[in-house]
């Protein structure tokens, strides 16, 4: 975003009224929901309702249910307007108006980034490594500054999304089946890219909590391997974030052991940036659901509204039981991604794991966030 005045002047004007929370001022337990697709759902005719069937504002309903943070992802140049910086800014305004904190999730891609996909933005494709680092820093600074400028500074900023195998492939890749990316050179490059993103946040004067996110909720050995490597290379961050889905990442005891060990080993807060569970194995549109078969699920929780709520209740209790002096928390992923009609062939692959049922009514799981 071009500015007519210098960055330093903007910082001096905004610092007193729009600075983000410091890491120490965040809630001791963060109860969060990813809200990145609210615009998409609403533009396609989706409506959110309370338990009585009355239409509600999504963000106000979250606040009333005990949620204190929302997570908003950003893609550099998505194929449509959703997940763009500009859509994120609109959603951030609504979240702020509802009294919710904001967790910014930077993917550094034009589309989904996860352990199997970390594709560089098209406009960065041919940059050399030095210029790539500069692009990461400048882009991060631009996004965070735009949030500060509109009065919705992020409380937390995630540098990359589920980066267990690295980010911005191949320069920042540290794992791959067809080549050996697990080298000192690759880990050094990944660490340099993370440092560039963190520097971009700091350039704005933001005191946002810096988060590094991988997917290894149930694997302590793999989590240790990742964080050992970046800590040894001097990456400065505040919070470890994991993804934990019971049907992919194993039993809750494994997660508890992992979280406790990571807190003690690195003396950092540990949160779950993503979790979810189905309230049904049914469907309400013609888009294939990610989870739709009973054999995909562990036997611990039934795919019912009650089972979904119990899973999150047990998960929150487990995190609180091991947090000690540290902060912890959980963000429910895809809770906003409801189906918008049975004839929709480009609908939601997560409709049966949302926080609202097929009619748009709030499910019991939302009450789990209340203290």
ABEGO torsion letter per residue (X at the ends): XBBABBAAAAAAAAAAAABBBBAAABBABBBBBBAAAAAAAAAAGBBBBBAAGBBBBAAAAAAAAGBABBBBBBBABBABABGBAAAAAAAAAAAAAAGBBBBBBBAGBABBBBAABBBBBAAAAABBAAAAAAAAAAAAAAAAAAAAAAGBBBABBBBEBGAAAEBGOAAABABBAABBABBAAAAAAAAAAAAAAAAAAAAAGBABBBBBBBABAABAAAAAAAAAAAAAAGBBBABBBBBBBAAAAEBAAAAAAAAAAAAAAAGBBBBBABBBBBABABBABABBBABABAAABBAABBBBAAAAAAAAAAAAAAAAAAAEABBBEBBBBGAABBBAEAABABBBAAAAABABBAAGBBBAAAAAABX
